[in-house]
């Protein structure tokens, strides 16, 4: 591939940074895009009996955004309200006592298309039209269907939550209330950031060909690394194992079972330009780890003194029995196979031979 002047110019250009995205409880629980979960949270914040005491803040900011003059103070909120036709509306704020007959109908949409019968929601809700307000709550602007023009208005999730947060300064929130509100706010804002075209997207669209050409140079670099790993295995007298992964390669040790080398090279393609060489144990070898530790105590201590790691990463399927992280400079990158061969011979070969002997001593005779 020819490195063009456009590629060089683009590499030197200031590429837009990632937009900040705050992880939330929604991300951790896998519900960051779950419409029903967000409906329950809105119900929670509009609940007059909830301890957070934020129901008025949520209601008044919502009404302020719509510009509609509905005064409602004595109310309840329900979700998934079934109409006589069998449809279900997401949220209904309904007046009681002196505010009976006043209602706010909310249809919540997050990454779903509008197929709901909004007119049925409207007609099924008691009270005169003048005391009702329908809200189509979406992530981006959405037209109101002709059947409910003048009855429903479109409000964006981020509009509402931004207004809530702005006006919350006048409320005396406890630390717990503040944290809960911040998580909900950030979850909504994350949805908006994911949806809206940002500077990075525009940068890519304005430079599609050149960016894709640069991506191809990364793919070529990966292919070069894999070829160097193939060469290193041959020089070491080892067999290549598994598939040609884009971030690691395994070297099988002849006459050995359940112990092999793994070369993890994904960071060679990052600014750190590092790779891990790992002596890995799996399968039945996991049952012999304590025996290995006992037999190799002195060798393991020597390895640790050199900065190597012992059993640094393990699960039920495998363990990184011995590993070391290496920085690969430009000269060594140009002779990567020789670098890997040298490091395995210097840092791993002796202890590997001893580990193989221990594991083989446990094998049943054929």
C-alpha positions as CSV (number, residue, x, y, z in Angstrom):
1,X,0.0,0.0,0.0
2,X,1.3,3.5,-0.9
3,X,1.3,6.0,1.9
4,X,-0.3,9.1,0.4
5,X,0.1,12.7,1.3
6,X,-3.5,12.8,2.3
7,X,-2.9,10.0,4.8
8,X,0.1,11.8,6.3
9,X,-1.9,15.0,6.5
10,X,-4.8,13.3,8.2
11,X,-2.6,11.6,10.7
12,X,-1.1,14.9,11.7
13,X,-4.5,16.5,11.9
14,X,-6.1,16.9,15.3
15,X,-8.6,14.0,15.4
16,X,-11.7,14.8,17.5
17,X,-11.6,13.2,21.0
18,X,-14.2,10.7,22.3
19,X,-17.2,12.4,23.8
20,X,-17.3,12.0,27.5
21,X,-19.7,9.2,28.5
22,X,-20.3,8.6,32.2
23,X,-21.0,5.0,33.1
24,X,-24.2,4.6,35.2
25,X,-26.1,1.9,37.1
26,X,-28.0,1.4,33.9
27,X,-24.8,0.4,32.1
28,X,-23.7,-1.9,34.9
29,X,-27.1,-3.7,35.0
30,X,-27.4,-4.0,31.2
31,X,-30.5,-1.8,31.0
32,X,-29.1,1.3,29.4
33,X,-31.4,0.9,26.4
34,X,-34.4,-0.7,28.1
35,X,-37.6,1.4,27.5
36,X,-39.6,-0.4,30.3
37,X,-36.8,0.3,32.9
38,X,-36.8,4.0,32.0
39,X,-40.6,4.1,32.3
40,X,-40.4,2.6,35.8
41,X,-37.8,5.3,36.8
42,X,-40.0,8.1,35.5
43,X,-42.9,6.6,37.5
44,X,-40.6,6.5,40.6
45,X,-39.6,10.2,40.3
46,X,-43.2,11.2,39.8
47,X,-44.5,9.3,42.8
48,X,-45.6,11.7,45.5
49,X,-45.2,9.0,48.2
50,X,-41.5,8.2,47.3
51,X,-38.9,9.4,49.8
52,X,-36.9,11.4,47.3
53,X,-39.5,14.2,47.2
54,X,-38.7,15.2,43.7
55,X,-42.1,14.6,42.1
56,X,-43.0,18.3,42.0
57,X,-39.6,19.1,40.4
58,X,-40.2,16.5,37.6
59,X,-43.8,17.5,37.0
60,X,-43.3,21.2,37.0
61,X,-40.3,21.1,34.6
62,X,-42.3,18.9,32.3
63,X,-45.2,21.3,32.2
64,X,-42.9,24.2,31.8
65,X,-41.3,22.6,28.7
66,X,-44.7,21.9,27.1
67,X,-45.9,25.4,27.7
68,X,-49.4,24.0,28.6
69,X,-51.2,25.5,31.6
70,X,-52.5,22.6,33.6
71,X,-52.4,23.1,37.3
72,X,-52.3,19.8,39.1
73,X,-51.1,19.2,42.6
74,X,-53.1,16.3,44.0
75,X,-52.3,13.3,41.7
76,X,-51.2,9.8,41.4
77,X,-49.1,8.1,38.7
78,X,-49.6,4.7,37.1
79,X,-47.7,2.8,34.4
80,X,-48.9,0.3,31.8
81,X,-52.5,1.4,32.1
82,X,-54.8,-0.7,30.0
83,X,-57.5,1.0,27.9
84,X,-60.9,-0.5,27.0
85,X,-59.5,-1.5,23.6
86,X,-56.7,-3.5,25.3
87,X,-53.9,-1.1,24.5
88,X,-51.4,-0.1,27.2
89,X,-50.2,3.5,27.8
90,X,-46.8,3.9,29.4
91,X,-47.5,6.5,32.1
92,X,-50.6,8.3,33.3
93,X,-50.5,11.2,35.8
94,X,-54.1,11.5,37.0
95,X,-55.6,14.0,39.3
96,X,-57.6,13.1,42.4
97,X,-59.7,15.1,44.9
98,X,-60.0,18.7,43.7
99,X,-57.8,17.8,40.6
100,X,-59.9,14.8,39.5
101,X,-60.4,14.9,35.8
102,X,-57.0,16.3,35.1
103,X,-54.5,14.0,33.3
104,X,-51.1,13.9,31.7
105,X,-50.6,11.0,29.3
106,X,-47.0,10.0,28.6
107,X,-45.9,7.7,25.8
108,X,-42.2,6.8,26.3
109,X,-40.1,5.9,23.3
110,X,-36.5,4.8,23.5
111,X,-35.2,3.2,20.2
112,X,-38.7,2.1,19.3
113,X,-40.9,3.2,16.4
114,X,-44.2,4.7,17.2
115,X,-47.0,2.2,16.5
116,X,-49.2,3.1,19.4
117,X,-52.8,4.3,19.2
118,X,-52.4,7.6,20.9
119,X,-56.0,8.6,20.1
120,X,-57.2,5.6,22.1
121,X,-55.0,6.7,25.0
122,X,-56.6,10.1,24.8
123,X,-60.2,9.0,24.5
124,X,-59.9,6.4,27.2
125,X,-58.5,8.9,29.8
126,X,-61.4,10.6,31.7
127,X,-61.9,14.3,31.7
128,X,-62.6,17.2,29.3
129,X,-60.0,17.8,26.6
130,X,-59.0,21.1,28.2
131,X,-57.8,19.2,31.3
132,X,-55.7,16.7,29.4
133,X,-52.2,16.8,28.0
134,X,-50.6,14.1,25.9
135,X,-46.8,13.8,25.7
136,X,-44.8,11.8,23.2
137,X,-41.4,11.4,25.0
138,X,-38.6,10.6,22.5
139,X,-34.8,10.8,22.1
140,X,-35.1,12.8,18.9
141,X,-37.7,15.0,17.3
142,X,-40.8,13.1,16.2
143,X,-43.9,14.3,14.3
144,X,-47.2,14.1,16.1
145,X,-49.7,11.9,14.2
146,X,-52.6,13.8,12.6
147,X,-55.1,12.0,14.8
148,X,-53.8,13.6,17.9
149,X,-52.6,17.0,16.6
150,X,-53.3,19.6,19.3
151,X,-53.6,16.9,21.9
152,X,-50.1,15.5,22.1
153,X,-46.8,17.4,22.1
154,X,-43.3,16.0,21.5
155,X,-40.8,16.4,24.3
156,X,-37.2,15.0,24.3
157,X,-35.9,13.0,27.2
158,X,-32.8,15.1,27.4
159,X,-34.9,18.3,27.5
160,X,-36.8,17.2,30.5
161,X,-33.8,15.8,32.4
162,X,-31.7,18.9,31.7
163,X,-34.5,21.1,33.0
164,X,-34.8,18.9,36.1
165,X,-31.1,19.1,36.9
166,X,-31.0,22.8,36.2
167,X,-33.9,23.5,38.6
168,X,-32.7,21.0,41.2
169,X,-30.3,23.6,42.5
170,X,-33.1,25.2,44.4
171,X,-34.0,21.8,46.1
172,X,-32.2,20.6,49.2
173,X,-31.3,17.1,48.0
174,X,-29.6,14.5,50.2
175,X,-26.4,12.9,48.9
176,X,-28.4,9.7,48.1
177,X,-31.0,11.7,46.2
178,X,-28.3,13.6,44.3
179,X,-26.6,10.3,43.3
180,X,-29.8,8.7,42.1
181,X,-30.7,11.7,40.1
182,X,-27.2,12.0,38.5
183,X,-27.3,8.4,37.4
184,X,-30.7,8.8,35.7
185,X,-29.6,12.1,34.1
186,X,-26.4,10.6,32.8
187,X,-28.2,7.6,31.5
188,X,-30.5,9.8,29.5
189,X,-27.7,12.0,28.2
190,X,-25.7,8.9,27.2
191,X,-28.6,7.8,25.0
192,X,-28.7,11.3,23.4
193,X,-24.9,11.2,22.8
194,X,-25.1,7.7,21.2
195,X,-27.9,8.9,19.0
196,X,-26.6,12.3,17.8
197,X,-24.0,12.6,15.1
198,X,-20.9,14.0,16.8
199,X,-17.6,15.5,15.7
200,X,-16.0,12.0,15.4
201,X,-18.7,10.8,13.1
202,X,-18.5,14.0,11.0
203,X,-14.7,13.6,10.8
204,X,-15.0,10.1,9.5
205,X,-17.7,11.0,7.0
206,X,-15.6,13.9,5.7
207,X,-12.5,11.7,5.3
208,X,-14.0,8.2,4.5
209,X,-11.5,7.0,1.9
210,X,-8.4,8.3,3.8
211,X,-9.5,7.0,7.1
212,X,-10.3,3.6,5.6
213,X,-6.8,3.5,4.0
214,X,-5.3,4.3,7.4
215,X,-7.3,1.4,8.9
216,X,-5.9,-0.9,6.2
217,X,-2.3,0.0,7.4
218,X,-3.3,-1.2,10.9
219,X,-4.5,-4.5,9.3
220,X,-1.3,-4.8,7.4
221,X,0.6,-4.2,10.7
222,X,-1.4,-7.0,12.3
223,X,-0.6,-9.3,9.4
224,X,3.1,-8.5,9.8
225,X,3.1,-9.2,13.5
226,X,1.3,-12.6,12.9
227,X,3.9,-13.5,10.3
228,X,6.7,-12.7,12.8
229,X,5.1,-14.8,15.4
230,X,4.8,-17.7,12.9
231,X,8.5,-17.3,12.3
232,X,9.3,-17.2,16.0
233,X,7.5,-20.5,16.6
234,X,9.4,-22.2,13.8
235,X,12.7,-20.9,15.2
236,X,11.8,-22.2,18.7
237,X,10.7,-25.6,17.4
238,X,7.2,-25.0,18.6
239,X,3.8,-25.6,16.9
240,X,1.3,-22.9,16.2
241,X,-1.9,-23.5,18.1
242,X,-5.5,-22.3,17.6
243,X,-6.5,-19.7,15.1
244,X,-4.7,-16.6,13.8
245,X,-6.3,-14.2,16.3
246,X,-6.0,-10.5,15.8
247,X,-4.6,-10.0,19.3
248,X,-2.9,-13.2,20.5
249,X,-1.1,-16.4,19.3
250,X,-0.4,-19.6,21.0
251,X,2.7,-21.8,20.7
252,X,2.3,-25.4,21.5
253,X,5.2,-27.2,23.2
254,X,6.1,-30.6,21.7
255,X,5.7,-33.6,24.1
256,X,3.8,-31.4,26.5
257,X,0.1,-31.3,27.4
258,X,-1.8,-28.6,29.1
259,X,1.1,-26.1,29.0
260,X,1.9,-23.7,26.2
261,X,3.0,-20.1,25.4
262,X,0.5,-17.4,24.6
263,X,1.8,-14.2,23.0
264,X,-0.6,-11.3,23.6
265,X,0.3,-8.6,21.1
266,X,-2.8,-6.3,20.9
267,X,-0.9,-3.5,22.8
268,X,1.7,-3.4,20.0
269,X,-0.9,-1.5,18.1
270,X,-1.3,1.1,20.8
271,X,0.9,3.9,22.0
272,X,2.5,1.7,24.7
273,X,3.8,-0.8,22.1
274,X,4.0,-3.7,24.5
275,X,3.4,-7.4,24.4
276,X,2.9,-10.1,27.0
277,X,4.7,-13.5,26.8
278,X,2.7,-15.9,28.9
279,X,3.4,-19.5,30.0
280,X,-0.1,-20.8,30.3
281,X,-1.6,-23.9,31.9
282,X,-5.0,-25.3,31.2
283,X,-7.1,-28.5,31.4
284,X,-5.8,-31.2,33.8
285,X,-2.7,-29.2,34.4
286,X,-4.8,-26.9,36.6
287,X,-5.0,-29.8,39.1
288,X,-1.2,-29.8,39.4
289,X,-0.6,-26.1,40.1
290,X,0.3,-26.6,43.7
291,X,2.7,-29.3,42.8
292,X,4.2,-27.0,40.1
293,X,4.6,-24.2,42.7
294,X,6.4,-26.6,45.1
295,X,8.7,-28.0,42.5
296,X,9.6,-24.6,41.0
297,X,9.7,-22.5,44.1
298,X,13.3,-21.3,43.6
299,X,12.7,-20.6,39.9
300,X,9.5,-18.7,40.5
301,X,11.2,-16.5,43.1
302,X,14.0,-15.8,40.6
303,X,11.4,-14.9,38.0
304,X,9.6,-12.6,40.4
305,X,12.9,-10.9,41.2
306,X,13.2,-10.1,37.5
307,X,9.8,-8.5,37.5
308,X,7.9,-11.4,36.1
309,X,4.4,-12.3,37.3
310,X,3.3,-15.6,38.8
311,X,-0.3,-16.7,38.4
312,X,-1.4,-13.2,37.7
313,X,-4.5,-14.1,35.8
314,X,-6.6,-17.3,36.2
315,X,-10.0,-18.8,35.9
316,X,-11.6,-22.2,35.8
317,X,-10.2,-22.9,32.3
318,X,-6.7,-21.6,32.3
319,X,-4.0,-19.8,34.4
320,X,-1.3,-17.4,33.3
321,X,1.3,-19.4,35.3
322,X,4.2,-17.1,34.5
323,X,4.1,-13.9,32.4
324,X,6.2,-10.9,31.5
325,X,5.4,-7.6,29.8
326,X,7.9,-6.3,27.2
327,X,8.2,-2.9,25.6
328,X,9.0,-3.3,21.9
329,X,11.0,-0.4,20.4
330,X,11.2,0.3,16.6
331,X,14.4,-1.7,16.1
332,X,13.0,-4.8,17.9
333,X,9.7,-4.3,16.0
334,X,11.6,-4.7,12.7
335,X,13.0,-8.0,14.0
336,X,10.1,-9.1,16.2
337,X,10.5,-12.8,15.7
338,X,14.2,-12.6,16.9
339,X,13.1,-10.5,19.9
340,X,10.4,-13.0,20.9
341,X,12.8,-16.0,20.5
342,X,15.4,-14.2,22.6
343,X,13.0,-13.3,25.4
344,X,11.5,-16.8,25.6
345,X,15.0,-18.4,25.6
346,X,16.3,-15.9,28.2
347,X,13.3,-15.7,30.6
348,X,11.1,-18.8,30.0
349,X,12.9,-21.8,28.5
350,X,14.5,-23.2,31.7
351,X,11.5,-23.0,33.9
352,X,9.2,-24.2,31.1
353,X,11.3,-27.4,30.7
354,X,11.0,-28.0,34.4
355,X,7.3,-27.4,34.4
356,X,6.8,-29.8,31.4
357,X,8.7,-32.5,33.3
358,X,6.5,-32.0,36.4
359,X,3.3,-32.2,34.4
360,X,4.5,-35.1,32.3
361,X,5.4,-37.1,35.4
362,X,1.6,-37.1,36.3
363,X,0.5,-38.5,32.9
364,X,-0.7,-42.1,32.9
365,X,1.5,-44.4,30.8
366,X,0.1,-45.2,27.4
